């Protein structure tokens, strides 16, 4: 349920209404705009009588929300969300580009790649420190040391850092080390992790699970929003289908669907979707054409020797060429790069 307050409502009247609604056992999330204040009621609203609420002198009107994702939906917030990160925006007119290697390997490697992607026009540096791998024998990342090196490379290249968290116990470490915390596809429905991250003010990039529907993806985002974190970014990275030629099947229709259903910005990761480096550039250009707010591109300066996912990483020269090719596409859809 969404309660829209009258602009002229007194603070005392709003406080009285808020107290009354809280007694009904629902959680209230206020959104204060330039002209309107909106209360989003989260929880079991079946006991709340909308007619009684509408009769309150502070209320302009009451809207029933039918979709299960309430705060992530357009009914709650019609205007698109723009997430501000260290002077950069995700969800505004500029397409944000997040680039870097799948994992941090050495200080020299991550600094080289960071400087290369910055020179080509990237807005953010990505890199894995804690790596979720299917095989327990595969490289699991440098973990705490990798996070330290990633933060160092970010400072060296003057790029905000994005990295994937695996466990709630590492939240404090990530909060101190990175600008955007990524929740990977395997943890999209790790609700304990999402609840803990919802208490932060730091942006969270939420990847779609490999078998998740769009509604399930938005409901995962709802955990973050309902807990108080309004800085949520969605990331489409392909879903598992019957096709085996590519690593996943990139669902570009999800970008359009989410933008119709939700106000949250959407980033596309063509590298993980295809799993093949030579598909990355065409899919990235297609994502920009359908309205993605950002792109996440894996870049490695020596993919043949990469410790993780070298087969889907493009080299710095290829990334620079991709950035040049993306600019006219962005312009054609009313964006910039």
Rosetta blueprint (number, residue, H / E / L):
1 X L
2 X E
3 X E
4 X E
5 X E
6 X L
7 X L
8 X L
9 X L
10 X L
11 X H
12 X H
13 X H
14 X H
15 X H
16 X H
17 X H
18 X H
19 X H
20 X H
21 X H
22 X H
23 X L
24 X L
25 X L
26 X L
27 X E
28 X E
29 X E
30 X E
31 X E
32 X E
33 X L
34 X L
35 X L
36 X L
37 X E
38 X E
39 X E
40 X E
41 X E
42 X E
43 X L
44 X L
45 X H
46 X H
47 X H
48 X L
49 X L
50 X H
51 X H
52 X H
53 X H
54 X H
55 X L
56 X L
57 X L
58 X L
59 X E
60 X E
61 X E
62 X E
63 X E
64 X L
65 X L
66 X L
67 X L
68 X L
69 X L
70 X L
71 X L
72 X L
73 X E
74 X L
75 X L
76 X L
77 X L
78 X L
79 X L
80 X L
81 X L
82 X L
83 X E
84 X E
85 X E
86 X L
87 X L
88 X E
89 X E
90 X E
91 X L
92 X L
93 X L
94 X E
95 X L
96 X E
97 X E
98 X E
99 X E
100 X E
101 X L
102 X L
103 X E
104 X L
105 X L
106 X L
107 X H
108 X H
109 X H
110 X H
111 X H
112 X H
113 X H
114 X H
115 X H
116 X H
117 X H
118 X H
119 X H
120 X H
121 X L
122 X L
123 X L
124 X E
125 X E
126 X E
127 X L
128 X E
129 X L
130 X L
131 X L
132 X L
133 X L
134 X L
135 X L
136 X L
137 X L
138 X L
139 X L
140 X L
141 X L
142 X L
143 X L
144 X H
145 X H
146 X H
147 X H
148 X H
149 X H
150 X H
151 X H
152 X H
153 X H
154 X H
155 X H
156 X H
157 X H
158 X L
159 X L
160 X E
161 X E
162 X E
163 X E
164 X E
165 X E
166 X L
167 X L
168 X H
169 X H
170 X H
171 X H
172 X H
173 X H
174 X H
175 X H
176 X H
177 X H
178 X L
179 X L
180 X E
181 X E
182 X E
183 X E
184 X L
185 X H
186 X H
187 X H
188 X L
189 X L
190 X L
191 X H
192 X H
193 X H
194 X H
195 X H
196 X H
197 X H
198 X L
199 X L
200 X L
201 X L
202 X L
203 X E
204 X E
205 X E
206 X E
207 X E
208 X L
209 X L
210 X L
211 X L
212 X L
213 X L
214 X H
215 X H
216 X H
217 X H
218 X H
219 X H
220 X H
221 X H
222 X H
223 X H
224 X H
225 X H
226 X H
227 X L
228 X L
229 X L
230 X L
231 X L
232 X E
233 X E
234 X E
235 X E
236 X E
237 X L
238 X L
239 X E
240 X L
241 X L
242 X L
243 X L
244 X L
245 X L
246 X L
247 X L
248 X L
249 X E
250 X L
251 X L
252 X L
253 X H
254 X H
255 X H
256 X H
257 X H
258 X H
259 X H
260 X H
261 X H
262 X E
263 X L
264 X L
265 X E
266 X E
267 X E
268 X E
269 X L
270 X H
271 X H
272 X H
273 X H
274 X H
275 X L
276 X L
277 X H
278 X H
279 X H
280 X H
281 X H
282 X H
283 X H
284 X H
285 X H
286 X H
287 X H
288 X H
289 X H
290 X H
291 X L
292 X L
293 X L
294 X E
295 X E
296 X E
297 X E
298 X E
299 X E
300 X L
301 X L
302 X L
303 X H
304 X H
305 X H
306 X L
307 X L
308 X L
309 X L
310 X H
311 X H
312 X H
313 X L
314 X E
315 X L
316 X H
317 X H
318 X H
319 X H
320 X H
321 X H
322 X H
323 X H
324 X H
325 X H
326 X H
327 X H
328 X H
329 X H
330 X H
331 X H
332 X H
333 X L
334 X L
335 X L
336 X E
337 X L
